[in-house]
């Protein structure tokens, strides 16, 4: 390489690839040392990330584990970064960003969908529980009877609650743990109403029936709000996706046209400013469309 530089000749292509490979190996070794150090900040951040993924997997009753998802994500992310460095392909970097964000975003989206489904089933379960309490005075037996009738996901939560009770957890404590685990204000208020009515000795079936009616009315109002804001949300999704679709189309037509954005400091600044503006616009649209009933 030194001889080539002295004589003015370019080094062979294989030497450039060798240098890139050594750089990747060195960076990977450094990251591995940081990751395997028990006191390293990278190890602590990785452990927190795995724990967060594990909590989401348990909440969703998934067969896989958070550690397995994180390891697969790391392997795929490393492969994409190496391929982007070797092939000098910008779209591979975009794919790497998507891989880095997709697992967490997907799990959070599935969590939101599960909570929404739990809230939708809540009024039906309260009516079933009220009818069961008319046949048996025991709240635990009434919950067990209602759990055999309802469908997932609320059936899974009730089964977990009943298993906690069978293992010795008091019923009130198990209900509070269920409320904390779900993390829904609607579910928490319904369970709080159930606990208060049980502890004060009121007419529990009547209280549950009134709570179910209130939940149905709230669901009706939320449906009206969702209908009114559906068009705005769809427009926000389309506007948010247009930049990426446009970049993909331009890159497919002329791969060299976007090179000034990735090869010059001015281009990097433009990308940074455009990204900040895009994130700000998405955040503003979400805030405007987040209408509370």
DAVENZI-V968235 format. One record per pair of residues at least 24 apart in sequence whose C-alpha atoms are under 7 Angstrom apart, sorted by the first residue. I is the first residue (numbers start at 1). GAP is how many residues later the second one is. D is the distance in whole Angstrom. If there is no record, write none. Layout:
I,GAP,D
I,GAP,D
//
This chain:
56,51,6
60,51,7
73,26,7
114,39,7
115,69,7
118,35,6
118,36,6
119,67,7
119,68,6
123,89,4
123,92,6
123,93,7
125,25,7
126,82,6
126,83,7
126,86,6
127,81,7
127,82,6
127,85,6
130,75,4
130,78,6
130,79,7
133,72,6
134,71,7
221,72,7
222,71,6
229,60,7
233,56,7
236,49,7
240,42,7
//
